[in-house]
């Protein structure tokens, strides 16, 4: 898969999971000690996000990193 | 999982997969247009690697990004 395509798809999956948990961007940002505007840019696929920030977001969304990535890479739902 | 722990485990999985494919760091670096010293630092777990570079390395190792991450996160082998 193309690098930026996975970056954008991962952003959408993060947003979908956040909404499914009923969280605002502010609440998600607080959970992972990241800035709300940063979370917004990740969700829009604008950030070449690092592994450490992906872990923080996955933890805050109560899911495994690989499950987030698989949902983005394969279009499979998060269990 | 702790951010830096996954970073280190991912580095080990990348190295193991490279060796299983019989590739040198130089050959892997060439495949993904990254510098050999960068690949070395990723394998040693010293790099907070970005999603785009993980994609490039996964592609070069002929595996899916989520499979690399799952191997690091869960200790499961790459299919």
Backbone of each chain as nested JSON, in Angstrom:
{
  "chains": [
    {"id": "A", "residues": [
      {"number": 1, "name": "UNK", "atoms": {"N": [0.852, -1.196, 0.0], "CA": [0.0, 0.0, 0.0], "C": [0.885, 1.242, 0.0]}},
      {"number": 2, "name": "UNK", "atoms": {"N": [0.428, 2.263, -0.639], "CA": [1.14, 3.548, -0.712], "C": [1.172, 4.201, 0.676]}},
      {"number": 3, "name": "UNK", "atoms": {"N": [2.342, 4.813, 1.005], "CA": [2.513, 5.354, 2.365], "C": [1.432, 6.363, 2.756]}},
      {"number": 4, "name": "UNK", "atoms": {"N": [1.176, 7.313, 1.875], "CA": [0.253, 8.387, 2.282], "C": [-1.194, 7.891, 2.295]}},
      {"number": 5, "name": "UNK", "atoms": {"N": [-1.469, 6.844, 1.472], "CA": [-2.827, 6.284, 1.484], "C": [-3.109, 5.652, 2.846]}},
      {"number": 6, "name": "UNK", "atoms": {"N": [-2.129, 4.868, 3.352], "CA": [-2.357, 4.246, 4.662], "C": [-2.471, 5.327, 5.75]}},
      {"number": 7, "name": "UNK", "atoms": {"N": [-1.685, 6.385, 5.615], "CA": [-1.727, 7.505, 6.576], "C": [-3.134, 8.099, 6.625]}},
      {"number": 8, "name": "UNK", "atoms": {"N": [-3.721, 8.316, 5.451], "CA": [-5.077, 8.908, 5.395], "C": [-6.118, 7.922, 5.938]}},
      {"number": 9, "name": "UNK", "atoms": {"N": [-5.994, 6.65, 5.529], "CA": [-6.971, 5.637, 5.976], "C": [-6.896, 5.438, 7.486]}},
      {"number": 10, "name": "UNK", "atoms": {"N": [-5.68, 5.493, 8.023], "CA": [-5.518, 5.348, 9.477], "C": [-6.202, 6.506, 10.189]}},
      {"number": 11, "name": "UNK", "atoms": {"N": [-6.083, 7.702, 9.626], "CA": [-6.755, 8.864, 10.22], "C": [-8.265, 8.676, 10.278]}},
      {"number": 12, "name": "UNK", "atoms": {"N": [-8.828, 8.154, 9.208], "CA": [-10.286, 7.927, 9.17], "C": [-10.701, 6.875, 10.19]}},
      {"number": 13, "name": "UNK", "atoms": {"N": [-9.887, 5.809, 10.312], "CA": [-10.209, 4.737, 11.263], "C": [-10.163, 5.278, 12.695]}},
      {"number": 14, "name": "UNK", "atoms": {"N": [-9.155, 6.126, 12.982], "CA": [-9.036, 6.714, 14.321], "C": [-10.271, 7.566, 14.61]}},
      {"number": 15, "name": "UNK", "atoms": {"N": [-10.67, 8.364, 13.636], "CA": [-11.87, 9.209, 13.837], "C": [-13.109, 8.326, 14.049]}},
      {"number": 16, "name": "UNK", "atoms": {"N": [-13.269, 7.302, 13.215], "CA": [-14.449, 6.432, 13.334], "C": [-14.496, 5.774, 14.716]}},
      {"number": 17, "name": "UNK", "atoms": {"N": [-13.352, 5.301, 15.16], "CA": [-13.284, 4.629, 16.479], "C": [-13.575, 5.641, 17.598]}},
      {"number": 18, "name": "UNK", "atoms": {"N": [-13.072, 6.857, 17.443], "CA": [-13.314, 7.889, 18.473], "C": [-14.822, 8.175, 18.572]}},
      {"number": 19, "name": "UNK", "atoms": {"N": [-15.445, 8.323, 17.402], "CA": [-16.885, 8.603, 17.38], "C": [-17.678, 7.422, 17.928]}},
      {"number": 20, "name": "UNK", "atoms": {"N": [-17.237, 6.206, 17.592], "CA": [-17.938, 5.011, 18.097], "C": [-17.88, 4.957, 19.627]}},
      {"number": 21, "name": "UNK", "atoms": {"N": [-16.818, 5.512, 20.194], "CA": [-16.68, 5.548, 21.657], "C": [-17.332, 6.798, 22.243]}},
      {"number": 22, "name": "UNK", "atoms": {"N": [-17.881, 7.648, 21.371], "CA": [-18.574, 8.845, 21.847], "C": [-17.642, 9.897, 22.414]}},
      {"number": 23, "name": "UNK", "atoms": {"N": [-16.407, 9.92, 21.895], "CA": [-15.428, 10.878, 22.399], "C": [-15.309, 12.076, 21.458]}},
      {"number": 24, "name": "UNK", "atoms": {"N": [-15.067, 13.24, 22.038], "CA": [-14.727, 14.405, 21.216], "C": [-13.224, 14.355, 20.943]}},
      {"number": 25, "name": "UNK", "atoms": {"N": [-12.751, 15.174, 19.999], "CA": [-11.302, 15.23, 19.736], "C": [-10.576, 15.689, 21.004]}},
      {"number": 26, "name": "UNK", "atoms": {"N": [-11.22, 16.623, 21.71], "CA": [-10.618, 17.151, 22.956], "C": [-10.439, 16.03, 23.974]}},
      {"number": 27, "name": "UNK", "atoms": {"N": [-11.488, 15.202, 24.117], "CA": [-11.42, 14.125, 25.115], "C": [-10.35, 13.105, 24.718]}},
      {"number": 28, "name": "UNK", "atoms": {"N": [-10.297, 12.763, 23.421], "CA": [-9.266, 11.818, 22.96], "C": [-7.874, 12.41, 23.185]}},
      {"number": 29, "name": "UNK", "atoms": {"N": [-7.72, 13.686, 22.847], "CA": [-6.414, 14.342, 23.013], "C": [-5.995, 14.318, 24.484]}},
      {"number": 30, "name": "UNK", "atoms": {"N": [-6.94, 14.593, 25.374], "CA": [-6.63, 14.567, 26.822], "C": [-6.185, 13.176, 27.254]}},
      {"number": 31, "name": "UNK", "atoms": {"N": [-6.891, 12.14, 26.751], "CA": [-6.567, 10.757, 27.138], "C": [-5.13, 10.393, 26.762]}},
      {"number": 32, "name": "UNK", "atoms": {"N": [-4.668, 10.935, 25.604], "CA": [-3.327, 10.501, 25.184], "C": [-2.291, 11.619, 25.313]}},
      {"number": 33, "name": "UNK", "atoms": {"N": [-2.669, 12.673, 26.033], "CA": [-1.724, 13.782, 26.304], "C": [-1.128, 14.344, 25.012]}},
      {"number": 34, "name": "UNK", "atoms": {"N": [-1.994, 14.465, 24.026], "CA": [-1.606, 15.112, 22.769], "C": [-2.504, 16.337, 22.585]}},
      {"number": 35, "name": "UNK", "atoms": {"N": [-2.107, 17.267, 21.716], "CA": [-2.92, 18.469, 21.537], "C": [-4.111, 18.156, 20.619]}},
      {"number": 36, "name": "UNK", "atoms": {"N": [-5.243, 18.804, 20.891], "CA": [-6.439, 18.552, 20.087], "C": [-6.183, 18.845, 18.61]}},
      {"number": 37, "name": "UNK", "atoms": {"N": [-5.485, 19.902, 18.296], "CA": [-5.252, 20.22, 16.887], "C": [-4.382, 19.133, 16.223]}},
      {"number": 38, "name": "UNK", "atoms": {"N": [-3.492, 18.535, 17.012], "CA": [-2.669, 17.441, 16.471], "C": [-3.573, 16.253, 16.148]}},
      {"number": 39, "name": "UNK", "atoms": {"N": [-4.485, 15.912, 17.09], "CA": [-5.403, 14.793, 16.854], "C": [-6.245, 15.06, 15.608]}},
      {"number": 40, "name": "UNK", "atoms": {"N": [-6.719, 16.326, 15.47], "CA": [-7.498, 16.673, 14.284], "C": [-6.703, 16.451, 12.997]}},
      {"number": 41, "name": "UNK", "atoms": {"N": [-5.433, 16.85, 13.012], "CA": [-4.62, 16.71, 11.78], "C": [-4.331, 15.232, 11.483]}},
      {"number": 42, "name": "UNK", "atoms": {"N": [-4.188, 14.424, 12.557], "CA": [-4.001, 12.977, 12.342], "C": [-5.26, 12.4, 11.689]}},
      {"number": 43, "name": "UNK", "atoms": {"N": [-6.428, 12.776, 12.204], "CA": [-7.693, 12.236, 11.677], "C": [-7.913, 12.644, 10.225]}},
      {"number": 44, "name": "UNK", "atoms": {"N": [-7.403, 13.832, 9.836], "CA": [-7.535, 14.285, 8.444], "C": [-6.454, 13.673, 7.543]}},
      {"number": 45, "name": "UNK", "atoms": {"N": [-5.596, 12.813, 8.143], "CA": [-4.564, 12.165, 7.338], "C": [-3.419, 13.081, 6.956]}},
      {"number": 46, "name": "UNK", "atoms": {"N": [-3.256, 14.173, 7.703], "CA": [-2.233, 15.178, 7.35], "C": [-0.909, 14.926, 8.065]}},
      {"number": 47, "name": "UNK", "atoms": {"N": [-0.897, 13.95, 8.977], "CA": [0.303, 13.745, 9.792], "C": [0.994, 12.426, 9.472]}},
      {"number": 48, "name": "UNK", "atoms": {"N": [2.293, 12.497, 9.243], "CA": [3.083, 11.275, 9.117], "C": [3.406, 10.818, 10.542]}},
      {"number": 49, "name": "UNK", "atoms": {"N": [2.383, 10.267, 11.17], "CA": [2.384, 10.016, 12.613], "C": [3.451, 8.991, 13.005]}},
      {"number": 50, "name": "UNK", "atoms": {"N": [4.021, 9.148, 14.183], "CA": [5.074, 8.239, 14.653], "C": [4.455, 7.039, 15.373]}},
      {"number": 51, "name": "UNK", "atoms": {"N": [5.284, 5.979, 15.491], "CA": [4.801, 4.76, 16.141], "C": [4.393, 5.049, 17.585]}},
      {"number": 52, "name": "UNK", "atoms": {"N": [5.147, 5.898, 18.275], "CA": [4.83, 6.182, 19.68], "C": [3.475, 6.886, 19.823]}},
      {"number": 53, "name": "UNK", "atoms": {"N": [3.172, 7.795, 18.921], "CA": [1.872, 8.488, 18.988], "C": [0.737, 7.564, 18.563]}},
      {"number": 54, "name": "UNK", "atoms": {"N": [1.018, 6.622, 17.647], "CA": [-0.007, 5.646, 17.279], "C": [-0.332, 4.781, 18.497]}},
      {"number": 55, "name": "UNK", "atoms": {"N": [0.7, 4.388, 19.251], "CA": [0.471, 3.59, 20.465], "C": [-0.382, 4.381, 21.46]}},
      {"number": 56, "name": "UNK", "atoms": {"N": [-0.053, 5.65, 21.642], "CA": [-0.801, 6.46, 22.611], "C": [-2.27, 6.563, 22.21]}},
      {"number": 57, "name": "UNK", "atoms": {"N": [-2.509, 6.773, 20.917], "CA": [-3.882, 6.904, 20.43], "C": [-4.62, 5.564, 20.535]}},
      {"number": 58, "name": "UNK", "atoms": {"N": [-3.931, 4.482, 20.162], "CA": [-4.571, 3.154, 20.252], "C": [-4.949, 2.844, 21.7]}},
      {"number": 59, "name": "UNK", "atoms": {"N": [-4.033, 3.12, 22.621], "CA": [-4.327, 2.894, 24.044], "C": [-5.544, 3.717, 24.475]}},
      {"number": 60, "name": "UNK", "atoms": {"N": [-5.59, 4.972, 24.039], "CA": [-6.68, 5.874, 24.421], "C": [-8.006, 5.433, 23.796]}},
      {"number": 61, "name": "UNK", "atoms": {"N": [-7.912, 4.716, 22.665], "CA": [-9.124, 4.224, 21.992], "C": [-9.438, 2.79, 22.383]}},
      {"number": 62, "name": "UNK", "atoms": {"N": [-8.674, 2.296, 23.408], "CA": [-8.909, 0.96, 23.942], "C": [-8.872, -0.103, 22.844]}},
      {"number": 63, "name": "UNK", "atoms": {"N": [-7.855, -0.027, 21.993], "CA": [-7.694, -1.039, 20.958], "C": [-6.206, -1.326, 20.765]}},
      {"number": 64, "name": "UNK", "atoms": {"N": [-5.881, -2.371, 20.05], "CA": [-4.495, -2.72, 19.768], "C": [-4.02, -1.933, 18.548]}},
      {"number": 65, "name": "UNK", "atoms": {"N": [-2.736, -1.61, 18.521], "CA": [-2.197, -0.858, 17.386], "C": [-2.432, -1.634, 16.092]}},
      {"number": 66, "name": "UNK", "atoms": {"N": [-2.115, -2.963, 16.123], "CA": [-2.218, -3.736, 14.882], "C": [-3.67, -3.792, 14.387]}},
      {"number": 67, "name": "UNK", "atoms": {"N": [-4.636, -3.751, 15.329], "CA": [-6.044, -3.79, 14.912], "C": [-6.424, -2.492, 14.199]}},
      {"number": 68, "name": "UNK", "atoms": {"N": [-5.901, -1.36, 14.684], "CA": [-6.155, -0.069, 14.016], "C": [-5.555, -0.097, 12.611]}},
      {"number": 69, "name": "UNK", "atoms": {"N": [-4.295, -0.595, 12.55], "CA": [-3.59, -0.601, 11.252], "C": [-4.279, -1.574, 10.282]}},
      {"number": 70, "name": "UNK", "atoms": {"N": [-4.702, -2.741, 10.802], "CA": [-5.368, -3.721, 9.916], "C": [-6.673, -3.139, 9.365]}},
      {"number": 71, "name": "UNK", "atoms": {"N": [-7.408, -2.433, 10.221], "CA": [-8.665, -1.82, 9.757], "C": [-8.368, -0.836, 8.616]}},
      {"number": 72, "name": "UNK", "atoms": {"N": [-7.297, -0.082, 8.752], "CA": [-6.917, 0.893, 7.716], "C": [-6.374, 0.189, 6.473]}},
      {"number": 73, "name": "UNK", "atoms": {"N": [-5.548, -0.833, 6.689], "CA": [-4.841, -1.478, 5.579], "C": [-5.751, -2.434, 4.819]}},
      {"number": 74, "name": "UNK", "atoms": {"N": [-6.653, -3.134, 5.521], "CA": [-7.465, -4.17, 4.896], "C": [-8.955, -3.822, 4.859]}},
      {"number": 75, "name": "UNK", "atoms": {"N": [-9.345, -2.754, 5.507], "CA": [-10.765, -2.413, 5.549], "C": [-11.552, -3.338, 6.455]}},
      {"number": 76, "name": "UNK", "atoms": {"N": [-10.847, -4.006, 7.369], "CA": [-11.538, -4.907, 8.299], "C": [-11.949, -4.123, 9.545]}},
      {"number": 77, "name": "UNK", "atoms": {"N": [-13.103, -4.452, 10.138], "CA": [-13.544, -3.731, 11.333], "C": [-12.644, -4.037, 12.532]}},
      {"number": 78, "name": "UNK", "atoms": {"N": [-12.654, -3.149, 13.498], "CA": [-11.932, -3.383, 14.756], "C": [-12.816, -4.269, 15.624]}},
      {"number": 79, "name": "UNK", "atoms": {"N": [-12.311, -5.409, 16.125], "CA": [-13.126, -6.333, 16.922], "C": [-13.646, -5.65, 18.202]}}
    ]},
    {"id": "B", "residues": [
      {"number": 1, "name": "UNK", "atoms": {"N": [0.18, -1.256, 25.463], "CA": [1.642, -1.461, 25.504], "C": [2.344, -0.119, 25.562]}},
      {"number": 2, "name": "UNK", "atoms": {"N": [3.459, -0.08, 26.211], "CA": [4.268, 1.14, 26.33], "C": [4.853, 1.516, 24.966]}},
      {"number": 3, "name": "UNK", "atoms": {"N": [4.874, 2.845, 24.666], "CA": [5.294, 3.284, 23.32], "C": [6.684, 2.795, 22.931]}},
      {"number": 4, "name": "UNK", "atoms": {"N": [7.644, 2.985, 23.844], "CA": [9.025, 2.658, 23.45], "C": [9.241, 1.144, 23.396]}},
      {"number": 5, "name": "UNK", "atoms": {"N": [8.443, 0.406, 24.187], "CA": [8.56, -1.063, 24.132], "C": [8.14, -1.563, 22.756]}},
      {"number": 6, "name": "UNK", "atoms": {"N": [7.022, -1.041, 22.239], "CA": [6.589, -1.49, 20.91], "C": [7.625, -1.07, 19.858]}},
      {"number": 7, "name": "UNK", "atoms": {"N": [8.184, 0.118, 20.036], "CA": [9.216, 0.62, 19.105], "C": [10.386, -0.357, 19.048]}},
      {"number": 8, "name": "UNK", "atoms": {"N": [10.83, -0.802, 20.217], "CA": [11.974, -1.741, 20.267], "C": [11.588, -3.1, 19.681]}},
      {"number": 9, "name": "UNK", "atoms": {"N": [10.394, -3.595, 20.049], "CA": [9.967, -4.913, 19.56], "C": [9.782, -4.893, 18.044]}},
      {"number": 10, "name": "UNK", "atoms": {"N": [9.277, -3.775, 17.523], "CA": [9.104, -3.658, 16.071], "C": [10.463, -3.72, 15.375]}},
      {"number": 11, "name": "UNK", "atoms": {"N": [11.448, -3.087, 15.985], "CA": [12.797, -3.134, 15.412], "C": [13.326, -4.55, 15.327]}},
      {"number": 12, "name": "UNK", "atoms": {"N": [13.102, -5.313, 16.365], "CA": [13.576, -6.713, 16.376], "C": [12.853, -7.536, 15.317]}},
      {"number": 13, "name": "UNK", "atoms": {"N": [11.537, -7.311, 15.179], "CA": [10.749, -8.068, 14.197], "C": [11.217, -7.735, 12.779]}},
      {"number": 14, "name": "UNK", "atoms": {"N": [11.526, -6.443, 12.533], "CA": [12.02, -6.022, 11.214], "C": [13.348, -6.719, 10.921]}},
      {"number": 15, "name": "UNK", "atoms": {"N": [14.236, -6.735, 11.915], "CA": [15.531, -7.411, 11.725], "C": [15.323, -8.904, 11.463]}},
      {"number": 16, "name": "UNK", "atoms": {"N": [14.462, -9.54, 12.272], "CA": [14.235, -10.99, 12.099], "C": [13.693, -11.291, 10.701]}},
      {"number": 17, "name": "UNK", "atoms": {"N": [12.753, -10.474, 10.265], "CA": [12.146, -10.687, 8.933], "C": [13.192, -10.46, 7.839]}},
      {"number": 18, "name": "UNK", "atoms": {"N": [14.04, -9.425, 8.009], "CA": [15.096, -9.152, 7.019], "C": [16.025, -10.364, 6.901]}},
      {"number": 19, "name": "UNK", "atoms": {"N": [16.433, -10.881, 8.07], "CA": [17.361, -12.032, 8.079], "C": [16.69, -13.27, 7.477]}},
      {"number": 20, "name": "UNK", "atoms": {"N": [15.39, -13.43, 7.785], "CA": [14.67, -14.597, 7.238], "C": [14.623, -14.527, 5.713]}},
      {"number": 21, "name": "UNK", "atoms": {"N": [14.626, -13.314, 5.171], "CA": [14.619, -13.139, 3.712], "C": [16.04, -13.126, 3.147]}},
      {"number": 22, "name": "UNK", "atoms": {"N": [17.039, -13.269, 4.033], "CA": [18.429, -13.31, 3.567], "C": [18.934, -11.981, 3.05]}},
      {"number": 23, "name": "UNK", "atoms": {"N": [18.39, -10.891, 3.579], "CA": [18.795, -9.556, 3.128], "C": [19.786, -8.923, 4.107]}},
      {"number": 24, "name": "UNK", "atoms": {"N": [20.718, -8.158, 3.562], "CA": [21.573, -7.341, 4.425], "C": [20.826, -6.036, 4.726]}},
      {"number": 25, "name": "UNK", "atoms": {"N": [21.321, -5.266, 5.72], "CA": [20.701, -3.962, 5.994], "C": [20.797, -3.072, 4.754]}},
      {"number": 26, "name": "UNK", "atoms": {"N": [21.932, -3.19, 4.062], "CA": [22.15, -2.379, 2.845], "C": [21.08, -2.706, 1.797]}},
      {"number": 27, "name": "UNK", "atoms": {"N": [20.836, -4.022, 1.611], "CA": [19.86, -4.436, 0.586], "C": [18.461, -3.974, 0.968]}},
      {"number": 28, "name": "UNK", "atoms": {"N": [18.112, -4.105, 2.262], "CA": [16.795, -3.635, 2.713], "C": [16.692, -2.12, 2.518]}},
      {"number": 29, "name": "UNK", "atoms": {"N": [17.723, -1.406, 2.907], "CA": [17.72, 0.062, 2.774], "C": [17.526, 0.457, 1.306]}},
      {"number": 30, "name": "UNK", "atoms": {"N": [18.23, -0.229, 0.405], "CA": [18.08, 0.064, -1.039], "C": [16.644, -0.168, -1.483]}},
      {"number": 31, "name": "UNK", "atoms": {"N": [16.035, -1.277, -1.048], "CA": [14.678, -1.608, -1.459], "C": [13.682, -0.5, -1.064]}},
      {"number": 32, "name": "UNK", "atoms": {"N": [13.918, 0.115, 0.115], "CA": [12.918, 1.092, 0.546], "C": [13.435, 2.54, 0.472]}},
      {"number": 33, "name": "UNK", "atoms": {"N": [14.566, 2.714, -0.234], "CA": [15.121, 4.068, -0.447], "C": [15.318, 4.818, 0.866]}},
      {"number": 34, "name": "UNK", "atoms": {"N": [15.819, 4.072, 1.845], "CA": [16.198, 4.667, 3.123], "C": [17.694, 4.43, 3.325]}},
      {"number": 35, "name": "UNK", "atoms": {"N": [18.325, 5.188, 4.225], "CA": [19.762, 5.015, 4.426], "C": [20.017, 3.794, 5.311]}},
      {"number": 36, "name": "UNK", "atoms": {"N": [21.104, 3.086, 5.048], "CA": [21.43, 1.868, 5.813], "C": [21.546, 2.181, 7.308]}},
      {"number": 37, "name": "UNK", "atoms": {"N": [22.122, 3.301, 7.651], "CA": [22.285, 3.615, 9.082], "C": [20.918, 3.862, 9.735]}},
      {"number": 38, "name": "UNK", "atoms": {"N": [19.991, 4.4, 8.934], "CA": [18.634, 4.604, 9.46], "C": [17.987, 3.245, 9.741]}},
      {"number": 39, "name": "UNK", "atoms": {"N": [18.125, 2.316, 8.774], "CA": [17.557, 0.975, 8.963], "C": [18.171, 0.317, 10.196]}},
      {"number": 40, "name": "UNK", "atoms": {"N": [19.46, 0.486, 10.367], "CA": [20.132, -0.08, 11.543], "C": [19.559, 0.487, 12.844]}},
      {"number": 41, "name": "UNK", "atoms": {"N": [19.32, 1.786, 12.859], "CA": [18.803, 2.412, 14.091], "C": [17.353, 1.981, 14.356]}},
      {"number": 42, "name": "UNK", "atoms": {"N": [16.592, 1.764, 13.262], "CA": [15.224, 1.255, 13.438], "C": [15.275, -0.136, 14.063]}},
      {"number": 43, "name": "UNK", "atoms": {"N": [16.155, -0.994, 13.533], "CA": [16.245, -2.37, 14.033], "C": [16.685, -2.412, 15.495]}},
      {"number": 44, "name": "UNK", "atoms": {"N": [17.499, -1.441, 15.913], "CA": [17.943, -1.382, 17.319], "C": [16.886, -0.725, 18.219]}},
      {"number": 45, "name": "UNK", "atoms": {"N": [15.755, -0.329, 17.608], "CA": [14.683, 0.254, 18.405], "C": [14.956, 1.683, 18.846]}},
      {"number": 46, "name": "UNK", "atoms": {"N": [15.853, 2.341, 18.133], "CA": [16.271, 3.699, 18.537], "C": [15.455, 4.785, 17.835]}},
      {"number": 47, "name": "UNK", "atoms": {"N": [14.576, 4.368, 16.894], "CA": [13.876, 5.373, 16.098], "C": [12.378, 5.377, 16.393]}},
      {"number": 48, "name": "UNK", "atoms": {"N": [11.845, 6.562, 16.646], "CA": [10.397, 6.698, 16.754], "C": [9.864, 6.796, 15.322]}},
      {"number": 49, "name": "UNK", "atoms": {"N": [9.846, 5.667, 14.65], "CA": [9.637, 5.582, 13.204], "C": [8.255, 6.069, 12.804]}},
      {"number": 50, "name": "UNK", "atoms": {"N": [8.147, 6.672, 11.63], "CA": [6.865, 7.206, 11.151], "C": [6.101, 6.117, 10.389]}},
      {"number": 51, "name": "UNK", "atoms": {"N": [4.781, 6.372, 10.263], "CA": [3.936, 5.396, 9.571], "C": [4.401, 5.211, 8.125]}},
      {"number": 52, "name": "UNK", "atoms": {"N": [4.827, 6.302, 7.467], "CA": [5.242, 6.178, 6.067], "C": [6.488, 5.301, 5.93]}},
      {"number": 53, "name": "UNK", "atoms": {"N": [7.43, 5.435, 6.845], "CA": [8.625, 4.601, 6.77], "C": [8.335, 3.158, 7.159]}},
      {"number": 54, "name": "UNK", "atoms": {"N": [7.346, 2.955, 8.054], "CA": [6.953, 1.574, 8.381], "C": [6.364, 0.923, 7.127]}},
      {"number": 55, "name": "UNK", "atoms": {"N": [5.542, 1.683, 6.385], "CA": [4.963, 1.141, 5.143], "C": [6.074, 0.769, 4.164]}},
      {"number": 56, "name": "UNK", "atoms": {"N": [7.048, 1.646, 4.018], "CA": [8.132, 1.384, 3.056], "C": [8.898, 0.12, 3.437]}},
      {"number": 57, "name": "UNK", "atoms": {"N": [9.173, -0.025, 4.731], "CA": [9.923, -1.193, 5.201], "C": [9.072, -2.463, 5.051]}},
      {"number": 58, "name": "UNK", "atoms": {"N": [7.77, -2.367, 5.395], "CA": [6.895, -3.541, 5.262], "C": [6.82, -3.98, 3.801]}},
      {"number": 59, "name": "UNK", "atoms": {"N": [6.646, -3.004, 2.914], "CA": [6.615, -3.337, 1.475], "C": [7.915, -4.021, 1.057]}},
      {"number": 60, "name": "UNK", "atoms": {"N": [9.039, -3.497, 1.52], "CA": [10.349, -4.048, 1.143], "C": [10.552, -5.446, 1.731]}},
      {"number": 61, "name": "UNK", "atoms": {"N": [9.87, -5.718, 2.834], "CA": [9.971, -7.033, 3.481], "C": [8.847, -7.96, 3.041]}},
      {"number": 62, "name": "UNK", "atoms": {"N": [8.084, -7.48, 2.019], "CA": [7.016, -8.3, 1.437], "C": [6.024, -8.78, 2.508]}},
      {"number": 63, "name": "UNK", "atoms": {"N": [5.618, -7.858, 3.385], "CA": [4.623, -8.205, 4.4], "C": [3.673, -7.023, 4.59]}},
      {"number": 64, "name": "UNK", "atoms": {"N": [2.58, -7.239, 5.288], "CA": [1.618, -6.179, 5.588], "C": [2.083, -5.443, 6.848]}},
      {"number": 65, "name": "UNK", "atoms": {"N": [1.776, -4.14, 6.88], "CA": [2.184, -3.345, 8.048], "C": [1.591, -3.934, 9.323]}},
      {"number": 66, "name": "UNK", "atoms": {"N": [0.253, -4.273, 9.258], "CA": [-0.399, -4.769, 10.475], "C": [0.212, -6.092, 10.942]}},
      {"number": 67, "name": "UNK", "atoms": {"N": [0.716, -6.894, 9.983], "CA": [1.321, -8.173, 10.377], "C": [2.644, -7.942, 11.123]}},
      {"number": 68, "name": "UNK", "atoms": {"N": [3.409, -6.954, 10.653], "CA": [4.662, -6.605, 11.37], "C": [4.335, -6.12, 12.781]}},
      {"number": 69, "name": "UNK", "atoms": {"N": [3.316, -5.202, 12.869], "CA": [2.957, -4.633, 14.161], "C": [2.401, -5.721, 15.089]}},
      {"number": 70, "name": "UNK", "atoms": {"N": [1.569, -6.624, 14.527], "CA": [0.996, -7.679, 15.377], "C": [2.098, -8.587, 15.934]}},
      {"number": 71, "name": "UNK", "atoms": {"N": [3.074, -8.897, 15.074], "CA": [4.184, -9.74, 15.544], "C": [4.904, -9.062, 16.717]}},
      {"number": 72, "name": "UNK", "atoms": {"N": [5.073, -7.739, 16.61], "CA": [5.757, -6.998, 17.682], "C": [4.864, -6.874, 18.921]}},
      {"number": 73, "name": "UNK", "atoms": {"N": [3.574, -6.608, 18.68], "CA": [2.662, -6.309, 19.792], "C": [2.213, -7.581, 20.513]}},
      {"number": 74, "name": "UNK", "atoms": {"N": [2.017, -8.671, 19.781], "CA": [1.465, -9.899, 20.365], "C": [2.46, -11.056, 20.391]}},
      {"number": 75, "name": "UNK", "atoms": {"N": [3.598, -10.881, 19.758], "CA": [4.555, -11.989, 19.697], "C": [4.107, -13.076, 18.748]}},
      {"number": 76, "name": "UNK", "atoms": {"N": [3.208, -12.74, 17.822], "CA": [2.751, -13.741, 16.854], "C": [3.655, -13.712, 15.627]}},
      {"number": 77, "name": "UNK", "atoms": {"N": [3.902, -14.881, 15.013], "CA": [4.767, -14.905, 13.832], "C": [4.1, -14.219, 12.646]}},
      {"number": 78, "name": "UNK", "atoms": {"N": [4.914, -13.789, 11.689], "CA": [4.391, -13.214, 10.449], "C": [4.029, -14.384, 9.542]}},
      {"number": 79, "name": "UNK", "atoms": {"N": [2.787, -14.424, 9.014], "CA": [2.36, -15.559, 8.182], "C": [3.223, -15.687, 6.919]}}
    ]}
  ]
}
